[in-house]
Amino acid sequence: MTKKFNLVVLLLAFFGVYTHVDAQSESFKSPVITDEMTVNPDQNREWRAGQSKYSAKPKNMWEVGVHVGRFSISGDIPTTLFPGWGAGIHLRKAINYALSVRVNAMYGTTKGFDDRFSSASIISLEQLPNVGSITNGMYRNYKNTTITGSIEGVLNIGNILFHKERNKWNLYTAVGVGFASIDTRVNNVKNGAIINWESLNLDPNASYADNVKKLKDAMDSDYETKVGNNRDVSGLFDNGKNALTIPFTVGVSRKLTKRVNLSLEHTYYWADYDAWDGFVYRSAFDQSNDSDNGQYTSLRLGINLGSFDKRTEPLYWLNPLDGALNDVAELKQRPKFDLTDSDGDGVIDMLDQEKNSPSGAAVDTRGVTLDSDKDGIPDYKDDEPYSPPGYEVDSRGVAVIPDKPVTESKLNEILKNTKTDWWLPMIHFDLDKYFVKPEFYPQLQSVASVMKSHPDIKIAVTGYTDVRMGDDYNRVLSYNRAKAAIDYLVGTYNLPRERFVLQYDGKADPIIPDLPASHNITKKQEMQQYINRRVEFRVATAEDAEMAAPTGPKAGADTPGSSRKGSKYSGNSNSGY
């Protein structure tokens, strides 16, 4: 007994240390649930974009478990503190965040001893075959073996949380329906002769434990008398019995890791059967006809099955309010949208990388003064903003072209050194859209002007997205954006389509790197995501080649406004913020 107690203390100490260390681990952080990890990716994608009120239910893991514990029978025969043991397995699957279904099986064996002497007349009251035919008085006893199987509905109580992210403990209760196959036997014979029970003369004032020890000393290990089957229903055992059971369970679980949890629970097995312990009557003076029932207190180890890249933990370990509370927190932490534009260049200070641009100077989308031909003279001072490539320029930014004819070798040298890194404007797009926004028409007009003044050059048009969504989706969306920009220039300025080289690179090469792939971000981060959603224009080189349309899902929409419905930010409604 001392060894068992020390083992229990050691296990509890280990459990306490383990849970303290693990409390700050990733096991207690909300999981990142991608669209593909839900039962309806399209619905979840629309929810993240603000187009649906409800997220899709996450795909979640099955739990398989093993259990071991104390098994006893509450009936007509008293038992010791630890009369027997049970063990088994279970399989559990969450239906939603509160309700799950569990299939459970248990094998148990237990014993009972009555230290009150029952005379032959009392024993004869029993209506069970074999037991009722015992002709001598005895100290009643039994050994029982039971196999149970059940299907249960489990109601989880511990994961709806308003004040913290995740639950470490879960309370639950369960009820179900099942069966028990019962084999009960009585020990009445030793060495081939009926035990002389009266000679034991147990002291009624002695402790129950002492009397049970004397009973065990007088018995052998063979429980030979089988309790008859008064219902004539075959069981799993020879001469056994089958009984319908209704298990009632209460329990508490402790999460150890994302994969493993430990539970302590107690199950009460109700059965309309009064001979589970081998006897129907408690005593001659207490002829109780109440049914016997099983009692099983167990320790369970549950293991979640599956890949965390494809499924979440079982839903009863997730907080169903997590998504809604994250959205509320995001709204609270968003800073006041400041529309101040100190230098009056049309780019607010929150995004302006050059807050003191000269008055009236043209700037790019970052608020930096434009130098379109990269000749070192900003456009507002440049008398020739788009100087021919390959020539030096004077102090006014005008190309210095020699009067004498250019030889073929000189022409080749000029072409070899042609500047193809002119700064051409870029345009930006709303979330999940490829609609060309009217505020970028002036930038596109600048691109058209360069192409008309230099009819021999081609323009490489490259589309990009932010870091959210999958690679296939983003490649299609970036292609759509580049194509929309080209279609606008061709249709509006009658430029030949063959002068454009369409390219796309999805979420690669962001202007602002290392942004989170989530919609639950700050307002500043959302603005930075907007900067990365763009189409860039540059003078094409001989190495640039047209890229074919990618294969993948339908991506984006050719309509104005963000795909996230509702008012998100104050300021320009066409800004995409």
RODO-2510 file (C-alpha; in nm, 4 decimals, decimal comma):
residues 577
     n   res          X          Y          Z
     1     m     0,0000     0,0000     0,0000
     2     t     0,2888     0,2349     0,0839
     3     k     0,4512     0,1708    -0,2554
     4     k     0,1242     0,2487    -0,4344
     5     f     0,0822     0,5708    -0,2355
     6     n     0,4391     0,6825    -0,3143
     7     l     0,3798     0,6121    -0,6846
     8     v     0,0637     0,8246    -0,6857
     9     v     0,2463     1,1117    -0,5101
    10     l     0,5300     1,0898    -0,7648
    11     l     0,2876     1,0974    -1,0587
    12     l     0,1020     1,3979    -0,9149
    13     a     0,4292     1,5841    -0,8595
    14     f     0,5416     1,5153    -1,2161
    15     f     0,2012     1,6226    -1,3466
    16     g     0,2192     1,9519    -1,1548
    17     v     0,5697     2,0365    -1,2799
    18     y     0,4851     1,9371    -1,6366
    19     t     0,1709     2,1461    -1,6551
    20     h     0,3497     2,4491    -1,5064
    21     v     0,6284     2,4314    -1,7661
    22     d     0,3883     2,3665    -2,0513
    23     a     0,1456     2,6436    -1,9530
    24     q     0,3378     2,9008    -2,1573
    25     s     0,3928     2,6749    -2,4601
    26     e     0,2206     2,6781    -2,7969
    27     s    -0,0284     2,4225    -2,6623
    28     f    -0,2260     2,7084    -2,5092
    29     k    -0,2144     2,9479    -2,8039
    30     s    -0,4994     2,9773    -3,0506
    31     p    -0,4210     2,7769    -3,3650
    32     v    -0,3839     2,9392    -3,7042
    33     i    -0,6751     2,7928    -3,9025
    34     t    -0,6286     2,8237    -4,2786
    35     d    -0,9181     2,8035    -4,5230
    36     e    -0,8097     2,4540    -4,6281
    37     m    -0,8381     2,3381    -4,2659
    38     t    -1,2147     2,3987    -4,2674
    39     v    -1,5024     2,1898    -4,4026
    40     n    -1,5978     2,4747    -4,6409
    41     p    -1,2904     2,6730    -4,7565
    42     d    -1,4970     2,9091    -4,9747
    43     q    -1,7221     3,0073    -4,6844
    44     n    -1,4220     3,0640    -4,4589
    45     r    -1,2505     3,2732    -4,7259
    46     e    -1,5615     3,4902    -4,7585
    47     w    -1,5810     3,5256    -4,3791
    48     r    -1,2207     3,6460    -4,3571
    49     a    -1,2921     3,8919    -4,6385
    50     g    -1,5981     4,0226    -4,4534
    51     q    -1,8444     3,8787    -4,7059
    52     s    -1,9977     3,6213    -4,4709
    53     k    -2,1129     3,6479    -4,1103
    54     y    -2,0003     3,3001    -4,0160
    55     s    -1,6711     3,1155    -4,0438
    56     a    -1,6627     2,7539    -4,1588
    57     k    -1,6288     2,4799    -3,9004
    58     p    -1,2677     2,3647    -3,8649
    59     k    -1,1755     2,0105    -3,9521
    60     n    -1,0791     1,8597    -3,6201
    61     m    -0,9058     1,5481    -3,4998
    62     w    -1,0401     1,2244    -3,3585
    63     e    -0,9361     1,1378    -3,0044
    64     v    -0,8381     0,7814    -2,9170
    65     g    -0,7815     0,6945    -2,5533
    66     v    -0,6960     0,4256    -2,3035
    67     h    -0,8207     0,4127    -1,9471
    68     v    -0,7631     0,2186    -1,6263
    69     g    -0,9222     0,2480    -1,2847
    70     r    -1,1266     0,1091    -0,9981
    71     f    -1,4284    -0,1097    -1,0839
    72     s    -1,6873    -0,2140    -0,8280
    73     i    -2,0512    -0,3214    -0,7977
    74     s    -2,2991    -0,1410    -0,5752
    75     g    -2,5409    -0,4140    -0,4824
    76     d    -2,6278    -0,6499    -0,1996
    77     i    -2,2724    -0,7522    -0,1036
    78     p    -2,0295    -0,5063     0,0609
    79     t    -1,6876    -0,4441    -0,0960
    80     t    -1,3452    -0,3291     0,0159
    81     l    -1,2045     0,0111    -0,0738
    82     f    -1,0283    -0,1299    -0,3816
    83     p    -1,2348    -0,4347    -0,4767
    84     g    -1,1252    -0,4645    -0,8405
    85     w    -0,9957    -0,2960    -1,1497
    86     g    -1,1032    -0,2100    -1,4998
    87     a    -0,9379    -0,1028    -1,8228
    88     g    -1,0482    -0,0133    -2,1719
    89     i    -1,0341     0,2094    -2,4758
    90     h    -1,2446     0,4884    -2,6239
    91     l    -1,2838     0,6803    -2,9502
    92     r    -1,4221     1,0352    -2,9418
    93     k    -1,5211     1,2848    -3,2119
    94     a    -1,6450     1,6422    -3,1674
    95     i    -1,9736     1,7361    -3,3377
    96     n    -1,9412     2,1003    -3,2355
    97     y    -1,7641     2,2971    -2,9638
    98     a    -1,9908     2,1670    -2,6861
    99     l    -2,1100     1,8232    -2,7972
   100     s    -1,9095     1,5167    -2,8949
   101     v    -1,9767     1,1467    -2,9426
   102     r    -1,7735     0,8783    -2,7691
   103     v    -1,7623     0,5031    -2,8221
   104     n    -1,6359     0,3344    -2,5077
   105     a    -1,5392    -0,0207    -2,4068
   106     m    -1,4347    -0,1497    -2,0645
   107     y    -1,3216    -0,4825    -1,9191
   108     g    -1,3489    -0,5086    -1,5412
   109     t    -1,3146    -0,7633    -1,2669
   110     t    -1,4113    -0,7168    -0,9015
   111     k    -1,4923    -0,9056    -0,5790
   112     g    -1,7237    -0,8645    -0,2826
   113     f    -1,7440    -1,0198     0,0671
   114     d    -2,0255    -1,0124     0,3228
   115     d    -1,8975    -1,0572     0,6796
   116     r    -2,2570    -1,1096     0,8012
   117     f    -2,3443    -1,4786     0,8213
   118     s    -2,6433    -1,5832     0,6070
   119     s    -2,8252    -1,8949     0,7189
   120     a    -2,9444    -2,1648     0,4795
   121     s    -3,2999    -2,0324     0,5076
   122     i    -3,1840    -1,6894     0,3964
   123     i    -2,9838    -1,8319     0,1053
   124     s    -3,2888    -2,0311    -0,0052
   125     l    -3,4725    -1,7022    -0,0664
   126     e    -3,2488    -1,6401    -0,3668
   127     q    -3,4295    -1,7161    -0,6928
   128     l    -3,1121    -1,7549    -0,8966
   129     p    -3,0157    -2,0967    -1,0327
   130     n    -2,7198    -2,2574    -0,8517
   131     v    -2,7085    -1,9915    -0,5772
   132     g    -3,0600    -2,0630    -0,4529
   133     s    -2,9761    -2,4324    -0,4296
   134     i    -2,6929    -2,3826    -0,1805
   135     t    -2,8096    -2,5818     0,1225
   136     n    -2,5693    -2,4580     0,3858
   137     g    -2,5399    -2,1216     0,5520
   138     m    -2,2482    -1,9108     0,4293
   139     y    -2,0685    -1,5841     0,4242
   140     r    -2,1755    -1,4552     0,0857
   141     n    -1,9067    -1,3636    -0,1647
   142     y    -1,8582    -1,3256    -0,5355
   143     k    -1,6098    -1,2662    -0,8134
   144     n    -1,7416    -1,0786    -1,1148
   145     t    -1,6055    -1,0210    -1,4644
   146     t    -1,7836    -0,7636    -1,6828
   147     i    -1,7369    -0,6405    -2,0356
   148     t    -1,9247    -0,3237    -2,1296
   149     g    -1,9653    -0,1338    -2,4549
   150     s    -2,1513     0,1922    -2,5038
   151     i    -2,2036     0,4948    -2,7252
   152     e    -2,2268     0,8231    -2,5373
   153     g    -2,3035     1,1872    -2,5945
   154     v    -2,0474     1,4057    -2,4151
   155     l    -2,1345     1,7625    -2,3154
   156     n    -1,8286     1,9838    -2,2698
   157     i    -1,8543     2,2679    -2,0172
   158     g    -1,5089     2,4280    -2,0057
   159     n    -1,4211     2,5870    -2,3398
   160     i    -1,6566     2,8873    -2,3751
   161     l    -1,4202     3,1532    -2,2419
   162     f    -1,4635     3,5295    -2,2209
   163     h    -1,1525     3,6222    -2,0244
   164     k    -0,8650     3,4168    -2,1655
   165     e    -0,7502     3,2670    -2,4937
   166     r    -0,7527     2,8922    -2,4314
   167     n    -0,8682     2,6439    -2,1706
   168     k    -0,6299     2,4141    -1,9863
   169     w    -0,9065     2,2277    -1,8033
   170     n    -1,2339     2,0881    -1,9301
   171     l    -1,5331     1,9750    -1,7299
   172     y    -1,7719     1,7376    -1,9021
   173     t    -2,0645     1,5083    -1,8451
   174     a    -2,1893     1,2217    -2,0582
   175     v    -2,4848     0,9875    -2,0933
   176     g    -2,5313     0,6997    -2,3317
   177     v    -2,6657     0,3539    -2,3940
   178     g    -2,4846     0,0220    -2,4048
   179     f    -2,4691    -0,3330    -2,2806
   180     a    -2,2891    -0,5335    -2,0143
   181     s    -2,1982    -0,8989    -2,0467
   182     i    -2,1758    -1,0265    -1,6911
   183     d    -2,0170    -1,3370    -1,5387
   184     t    -2,0546    -1,3760    -1,1599
   185     r    -1,9358    -1,6730    -0,9506
   186     v    -1,9462    -1,7686    -0,5822
   187     n    -1,6748    -1,9443    -0,3773
   188     n    -1,8440    -2,2149    -0,1640
   189     v    -1,6116    -2,5140    -0,2050
   190     k    -1,2511    -2,5731    -0,1001
   191     n    -1,0540    -2,8890    -0,1778
   192     g    -1,3668    -3,0579    -0,3059
   193     a    -1,5715    -2,9991     0,0129
   194     i    -1,8197    -2,7302     0,1088
   195     i    -1,6562    -2,4743     0,3324
   196     n    -1,7640    -2,4899     0,6955
   197     w    -1,8548    -2,1240     0,7205
   198     e    -2,0111    -2,1434     1,0665
   199     s    -1,6804    -2,2519     1,2163
   200     l    -1,5298    -1,9134     1,1273
   201     n    -1,7552    -1,7401     1,3782
   202     l    -1,6571    -1,3891     1,2668
   203     d    -1,6745    -1,1201     1,5307
   204     p    -1,9480    -0,8703     1,4300
   205     n    -1,7640    -0,6027     1,6290
   206     a    -1,4376    -0,6509     1,4421
   207     s    -1,3452    -0,4309     1,1486
   208     y    -1,4708    -0,5234     0,8062
   209     a    -1,1140    -0,5449     0,6750
   210     d    -1,0125    -0,7961     0,9453
   211     n    -1,3173    -1,0131     0,8812
   212     v    -1,2571    -1,0104     0,5049
   213     k    -0,8983    -1,1262     0,5644
   214     k    -1,0292    -1,4233     0,7644
   215     l    -1,2780    -1,5045     0,4876
   216     k    -1,0053    -1,5021     0,2251
   217     d    -0,7881    -1,7288     0,4407
   218     a    -1,0750    -1,9804     0,4614
   219     m    -1,1332    -1,9791     0,0834
   220     d    -0,9318    -2,0937    -0,2155
   221     s    -0,8863    -1,8953    -0,5372
   222     d    -1,1467    -2,0912    -0,7357
   223     y    -1,4893    -1,9324    -0,7521
   224     e    -1,6580    -2,2460    -0,8738
   225     t    -2,0325    -2,1853    -0,8354
   226     k    -2,1685    -2,0050    -1,1410
   227     v    -2,4631    -1,7766    -1,0831
   228     g    -2,7426    -1,9047    -1,3055
   229     n    -2,8905    -1,7054    -1,5905
   230     n    -3,2418    -1,6314    -1,4674
   231     r    -3,3201    -1,4396    -1,7874
   232     d    -3,2140    -1,7112    -2,0267
   233     v    -3,0173    -1,4596    -2,2361
   234     s    -2,6800    -1,5794    -2,3593
   235     g    -2,3766    -1,3705    -2,2808
   236     l    -2,0188    -1,3382    -2,3938
   237     f    -1,9159    -1,5697    -2,1113
   238     d    -2,0154    -1,9319    -2,0496
   239     n    -2,3446    -1,9162    -1,8599
   240     g    -2,3117    -1,5372    -1,8463
   241     k    -2,5740    -1,2677    -1,8705
   242     n    -2,6320    -0,9693    -2,0965
   243     a    -2,7935    -0,6567    -1,9576
   244     l    -2,8866    -0,3218    -2,1090
   245     t    -2,6965    -0,0386    -1,9413
   246     i    -2,7226     0,3391    -1,9327
   247     p    -2,3872     0,4924    -1,8337
   248     f    -2,3816     0,8339    -1,6626
   249     t    -2,0403     1,0048    -1,6489
   250     v    -1,8827     1,3154    -1,5001
   251     g    -1,5188     1,4029    -1,5543
   252     v    -1,2449     1,6609    -1,5736
   253     s    -0,9658     1,6792    -1,8347
   254     r    -0,6286     1,8496    -1,8267
   255     k    -0,4576     1,9406    -2,1515
   256     l    -0,0915     1,8368    -2,1474
   257     t     0,0032     1,9225    -2,5059
   258     k    -0,1833     1,9873    -2,8306
   259     r    -0,1663     1,6131    -2,8853
   260     v    -0,2259     1,4654    -2,5375
   261     n    -0,4712     1,5164    -2,2503
   262     l    -0,5303     1,3415    -1,9192
   263     s    -0,8764     1,2903    -1,7649
   264     l    -1,0216     1,1730    -1,4373
   265     e    -1,3812     1,0562    -1,4526
   266     h    -1,6427     0,8469    -1,2768
   267     t    -1,9074     0,6393    -1,4549
   268     y    -2,2241     0,5008    -1,3014
   269     y    -2,3660     0,2057    -1,4973
   270     w    -2,7405     0,1731    -1,4440
   271     a    -2,8870    -0,1661    -1,5364
   272     d    -3,2252    -0,3231    -1,4768
   273     y    -3,0540    -0,6264    -1,3237
   274     d    -3,0393    -0,7223    -0,9544
   275     a    -2,7948    -1,0121    -0,9706
   276     w    -2,4814    -0,8355    -1,0886
   277     d    -2,3159    -0,9349    -0,7605
   278     g    -2,4708    -1,2855    -0,7650
   279     f    -2,7417    -1,2226    -0,5047
   280     v    -3,0835    -1,0577    -0,5109
   281     y    -3,1463    -0,9899    -0,1401
   282     r    -2,9287    -0,7925     0,0916
   283     s    -3,0400    -0,9880     0,4031
   284     a    -3,3436    -1,1618     0,5488
   285     f    -3,4416    -0,8352     0,7088
   286     d    -3,3599    -0,6178     0,4083
   287     q    -3,5060    -0,7905     0,1069
   288     s    -3,4180    -0,5118    -0,1381
   289     n    -3,5282    -0,5611    -0,4964
   290     d    -3,3297    -0,2579    -0,6178
   291     s    -3,1119    -0,3187    -0,9218
   292     d    -2,7371    -0,3454    -0,8834
   293     n    -2,5162    -0,0999    -1,0678
   294     g    -2,1545    -0,0730    -1,1738
   295     q    -1,9155     0,1978    -1,0576
   296     y    -1,6004     0,2790    -1,2533
   297     t    -1,3531     0,5536    -1,1554
   298     s    -1,0826     0,5829    -1,4182
   299     l    -0,7803     0,7765    -1,5310
   300     r    -0,7848     0,8326    -1,9093
   301     l    -0,5087     0,9244    -2,1506
   302     g    -0,6419     1,0813    -2,4707
   303     i    -0,4355     1,1215    -2,7890
   304     n    -0,5424     1,3395    -3,0847
   305     l    -0,4945     1,1736    -3,4239
   306     g    -0,3987     1,3595    -3,7404
   307     s    -0,1757     1,6300    -3,8854
   308     f    -0,1851     1,9801    -3,7369
   309     d    -0,1242     2,1151    -4,0884
   310     k    -0,4625     1,9782    -4,1968
   311     r    -0,6757     1,9699    -3,8809
   312     t    -0,7146     2,1428    -3,5474
   313     e    -0,7333     1,9829    -3,2077
   314     p    -1,0778     1,8462    -3,1171
   315     l    -1,3266     2,1344    -3,0987
   316     y    -1,3874     2,0833    -2,7265
   317     w    -1,0338     2,2195    -2,6713
   318     l    -1,0958     2,5347    -2,8791
   319     n    -1,2633     2,8560    -2,7679
   320     p    -1,5590     2,9173    -3,0038
   321     l    -1,5484     3,2894    -2,9199
   322     d    -1,1872     3,3284    -3,0321
   323     g    -1,2628     3,4650    -3,3800
   324     a    -1,5245     3,7156    -3,2624
   325     l    -1,3156     3,8396    -2,9681
   326     n    -1,0093     3,8785    -3,1937
   327     d    -1,2130     4,0980    -3,4277
   328     v    -1,3308     4,3095    -3,1336
   329     a    -0,9738     4,3444    -3,0056
   330     e    -0,8554     4,4460    -3,3525
   331     l    -1,1155     4,7203    -3,3697
   332     k    -1,0099     4,8505    -3,0279
   333     q    -0,6392     4,8598    -3,1067
   334     r    -0,6698     5,0380    -3,4389
   335     p    -0,5193     5,3866    -3,4041
   336     k    -0,7114     5,6954    -3,5002
   337     f    -0,6814     5,7368    -3,8736
   338     d    -0,4834     6,0597    -3,9180
   339     l    -0,5398     6,2248    -4,2558
   340     t    -0,2757     6,4925    -4,2008
   341     d    -0,0706     6,5640    -4,5135
   342     s     0,1963     6,8125    -4,4011
   343     d     0,3547     6,8748    -4,7410
   344     g     0,0276     6,8667    -4,9362
   345     d     0,1527     6,6096    -5,1873
   346     g    -0,1605     6,3923    -5,1649
   347     v     0,0055     6,1200    -4,9533
   348     i    -0,0887     6,1295    -4,5862
   349     d     0,1926     6,1460    -4,3307
   350     m     0,1158     5,7931    -4,2068
   351     l     0,2350     5,6608    -4,5451
   352     d     0,4621     5,9418    -4,6634
   353     q     0,8303     5,8492    -4,6842
   354     e     0,9224     6,2099    -4,7709
   355     k     0,7121     6,4355    -4,5512
   356     n     0,8675     6,7614    -4,6775
   357     s     0,8300     6,7261    -5,0549
   358     p     0,8528     7,0614    -5,2392
   359     s     0,5194     7,2271    -5,2977
   360     g     0,3644     7,1257    -5,6284
   361     a     0,6188     6,8494    -5,6981
   362     a     0,4831     6,5254    -5,8435
   363     v     0,5376     6,2302    -5,6083
   364     d     0,4997     5,8547    -5,6280
   365     t     0,2629     5,6498    -5,4092
   366     r     0,5191     5,6564    -5,1267
   367     g     0,5221     6,0377    -5,1273
   368     v     0,8757     6,0539    -5,2731
   369     t     0,9478     6,3212    -5,5356
   370     l     0,9348     6,1722    -5,8884
   371     d     1,2379     6,1423    -6,1134
   372     s     1,0802     5,9470    -6,3977
   373     d     1,3853     5,9170    -6,6258
   374     k     1,6309     5,8653    -6,3372
   375     d     1,8602     6,1402    -6,4624
   376     g     1,9123     6,2826    -6,1131
   377     i     1,6847     6,5831    -6,1693
   378     p     1,3364     6,5556    -6,0128
   379     d     1,0462     6,5978    -6,2511
   380     y     0,9314     6,9302    -6,1062
   381     k     1,2717     7,0804    -6,2057
   382     d     1,3194     6,8698    -6,5205
   383     d     1,2442     7,0414    -6,8523
   384     e     1,2453     6,6958    -7,0107
   385     p     1,0989     6,4442    -6,7585
   386     y     1,1408     6,1569    -7,0037
   387     s     1,4801     6,2144    -7,1612
   388     p     1,5915     5,9703    -7,4326
   389     p     1,7955     5,6911    -7,2764
   390     g     2,1695     5,6708    -7,3293
   391     y     2,2545     6,0422    -7,3317
   392     e     2,3944     6,2788    -7,0756
   393     v     2,1645     6,5605    -6,9592
   394     d     2,2292     6,9253    -6,8838
   395     s     2,1386     7,1143    -6,5667
   396     r     1,7787     7,1473    -6,6852
   397     g     1,7468     6,7706    -6,7369
   398     v     1,7495     6,7936    -7,1166
   399     a     1,9377     6,5235    -7,3070
   400     v     2,2544     6,6461    -7,4800
   401     i     2,2396     6,4890    -7,8292
   402     p     2,5516     6,5392    -8,0482
   403     d     2,5071     6,7105    -8,3850
   404     k     2,7339     6,4736    -8,5761
   405     p     2,5865     6,1497    -8,7089
   406     v     2,5999     5,8516    -8,4798
   407     t     2,8091     5,5654    -8,6086
   408     e     2,6833     5,2082    -8,5959
   409     s     2,9340     5,1175    -8,3240
   410     k     2,8335     5,4205    -8,1184
   411     l     2,4670     5,3311    -8,1605
   412     n     2,5351     4,9768    -8,0391
   413     e     2,7171     5,1181    -7,7382
   414     i     2,4240     5,3476    -7,6607
   415     l     2,1771     5,0629    -7,6906
   416     k     2,3950     4,8437    -7,4719
   417     n     2,3973     5,1077    -7,2012
   418     t     2,0326     5,2054    -7,2433
   419     k     1,8715     5,2768    -6,9112
   420     t     1,5821     5,0444    -6,8630
   421     d     1,5427     5,1333    -6,4967
   422     w     1,3359     5,4457    -6,5485
   423     w     1,0998     5,4982    -6,2601
   424     l     0,7537     5,4458    -6,3962
   425     p     0,4523     5,4817    -6,1677
   426     m     0,2948     5,1840    -5,9998
   427     i    -0,0716     5,1370    -5,9154
   428     h    -0,2362     4,9682    -5,6166
   429     f    -0,5472     4,7573    -5,5673
   430     d    -0,8132     4,6950    -5,3055
   431     l    -0,8187     4,3678    -5,1152
   432     d    -0,8982     4,0701    -5,3403
   433     k    -0,9746     4,2981    -5,6391
   434     y    -0,8213     4,3659    -5,9815
   435     f    -1,0399     4,6696    -6,0600
   436     v    -0,8282     4,9650    -6,1811
   437     k    -0,9114     5,2482    -5,9412
   438     p    -0,9826     5,5940    -6,0900
   439     e    -0,7280     5,7664    -5,8647
   440     f    -0,4531     5,5845    -6,0553
   441     y    -0,5604     5,7046    -6,4005
   442     p    -0,2948     5,9863    -6,3925
   443     q    -0,0177     5,7307    -6,3260
   444     l    -0,1378     5,5197    -6,6191
   445     q    -0,1463     5,8310    -6,8372
   446     s     0,2211     5,8869    -6,7494
   447     v     0,3036     5,5332    -6,8641
   448     a     0,1144     5,5923    -7,1881
   449     s     0,3014     5,9200    -7,2454
   450     v     0,6370     5,7455    -7,2129
   451     m     0,5304     5,4765    -7,4589
   452     k     0,4043     5,7282    -7,7137
   453     s     0,7183     5,9408    -7,6920
   454     h     0,9365     5,6301    -7,7226
   455     p     0,7558     5,4052    -7,9725
   456     d     1,0387     5,1508    -7,9906
   457     i     1,0316     5,0384    -7,6269
   458     k     0,8194     4,7705    -7,4678
   459     i     0,6849     4,7852    -7,1140
   460     a     0,6979     4,4929    -6,8704
   461     v     0,3841     4,4934    -6,6548
   462     t     0,4124     4,2815    -6,3365
   463     g     0,1280     4,2070    -6,0959
   464     y     0,1639     4,1352    -5,7232
   465     t    -0,0569     4,0504    -5,4236
   466     d    -0,0179     4,0743    -5,0492
   467     v     0,0938     3,7714    -4,8442
   468     r    -0,2532     3,6392    -4,7637
   469     m    -0,4224     3,3478    -4,9438
   470     g    -0,2513     3,0491    -5,1088
   471     d     0,0128     3,0516    -5,3810
   472     d    -0,2164     2,9306    -5,6615
   473     y    -0,4837     3,1863    -5,5715
   474     n    -0,2326     3,4719    -5,5565
   475     r    -0,0727     3,3838    -5,8908
   476     v    -0,4117     3,4043    -6,0620
   477     l    -0,4969     3,7306    -5,8818
   478     s    -0,1623     3,8927    -5,9713
   479     y    -0,2129     3,7874    -6,3354
   480     n    -0,5610     3,9433    -6,3341
   481     r    -0,4213     4,2709    -6,2001
   482     a    -0,1474     4,2952    -6,4639
   483     k    -0,3957     4,2075    -6,7387
   484     a    -0,6458     4,4686    -6,6137
   485     a    -0,3773     4,7400    -6,6257
   486     i    -0,2727     4,6424    -6,9791
   487     d    -0,6341     4,6248    -7,0990
   488     y    -0,6930     4,9767    -6,9669
   489     l    -0,3856     5,1214    -7,1435
   490     v    -0,4661     4,9432    -7,4703
   491     g    -0,8321     5,0437    -7,4637
   492     t    -0,7868     5,4020    -7,3429
   493     y    -0,4731     5,5109    -7,5319
   494     n    -0,4918     5,2809    -7,8359
   495     l    -0,1503     5,1321    -7,7633
   496     p    -0,0589     4,8038    -7,9392
   497     r    -0,0991     4,5013    -7,7101
   498     e     0,2286     4,3542    -7,8379
   499     r     0,4193     4,6414    -7,6761
   500     f     0,3340     4,5015    -7,3323
   501     v     0,5003     4,2041    -7,1630
   502     l     0,2597     4,0610    -6,9047
   503     q     0,4222     3,9080    -6,5975
   504     y     0,3089     3,8134    -6,2473
   505     d     0,4697     3,6948    -5,9245
   506     g     0,1888     3,6482    -5,6694
   507     k     0,2961     3,7411    -5,3174
   508     a     0,6693     3,7295    -5,3941
   509     d     0,8983     4,0360    -5,3746
   510     p     0,6866     4,2536    -5,1393
   511     i     0,7789     4,6190    -5,0978
   512     i     0,7176     4,5811    -4,7244
   513     p     0,8334     4,2331    -4,6183
   514     d     0,7503     4,0133    -4,3166
   515     l     0,3841     4,1093    -4,2838
   516     p     0,1519     3,8560    -4,1133
   517     a    -0,0631     3,6340    -4,3359
   518     s    -0,3766     3,7229    -4,1414
   519     h    -0,6699     3,9619    -4,1506
   520     n    -0,6501     4,0112    -3,7733
   521     i    -0,3822     4,2817    -3,7952
   522     t    -0,3398     4,6455    -3,7003
   523     k    -0,4490     4,9330    -3,9197
   524     k    -0,0863     5,0196    -3,9975
   525     q    -0,0172     4,6630    -4,1097
   526     e    -0,3294     4,6705    -4,3290
   527     m    -0,1998     4,9868    -4,4937
   528     q     0,1322     4,8145    -4,5558
   529     q    -0,0498     4,5198    -4,7111
   530     y    -0,2153     4,7701    -4,9467
   531     i     0,1254     4,8963    -5,0627
   532     n     0,2225     4,5396    -5,1593
   533     r    -0,0949     4,4896    -5,3702
   534     r     0,0327     4,6528    -5,6874
   535     v     0,1199     4,6455    -6,0553
   536     e     0,4670     4,7737    -6,1522
   537     f     0,5725     4,9133    -6,4913
   538     r     0,9293     4,9161    -6,6282
   539     v     1,1042     4,9230    -6,9626
   540     a     1,1301     4,5633    -7,0840
   541     t     1,4649     4,4044    -7,1644
   542     a     1,5451     4,1359    -7,4202
   543     e     1,5244     3,8773    -7,1420
   544     d     1,1663     3,9652    -7,0489
   545     a     0,9066     3,7205    -7,1829
   546     e     0,5276     3,7109    -7,1764
   547     m     0,3930     3,4733    -6,9096
   548     a     0,0952     3,2510    -6,9870
   549     a    -0,2168     3,2688    -6,7731
   550     p    -0,1708     3,0490    -6,4630
   551     t    -0,3983     2,7643    -6,3682
   552     g    -0,5776     2,7897    -6,0373
   553     p    -0,9001     2,8955    -5,8664
   554     k    -1,1068     3,1942    -5,9657
   555     a    -0,9425     3,4872    -5,7900
   556     g    -1,0516     3,8427    -5,7173
   557     a    -1,3263     4,0575    -5,8631
   558     d    -1,3335     4,3410    -6,1188
   559     t    -1,5470     4,5662    -5,8996
   560     p    -1,4629     4,8767    -5,6963
   561     g    -1,4179     4,8750    -5,3210
   562     s    -1,2601     4,6316    -5,0763
   563     s    -1,3885     4,2735    -5,0660
   564     r    -1,4411     4,3187    -4,6919
   565     k    -1,7880     4,4709    -4,6715
   566     g    -1,8841     4,7462    -4,4336
   567     s    -1,7067     5,0546    -4,3080
   568     k    -1,3507     4,9620    -4,2118
   569     y    -1,1646     5,2934    -4,1867
   570     s    -1,2306     5,6612    -4,2060
   571     g    -1,0910     5,8674    -4,4931
   572     n    -1,1003     5,8135    -4,8692
   573     s    -1,3497     5,5330    -4,9402
   574     n    -1,1517     5,4372    -5,2518
   575     s    -0,8219     5,4012    -5,0685
   576     g    -0,8621     5,0319    -4,9947
   577     y    -0,7645     5,0832    -4,6329
***
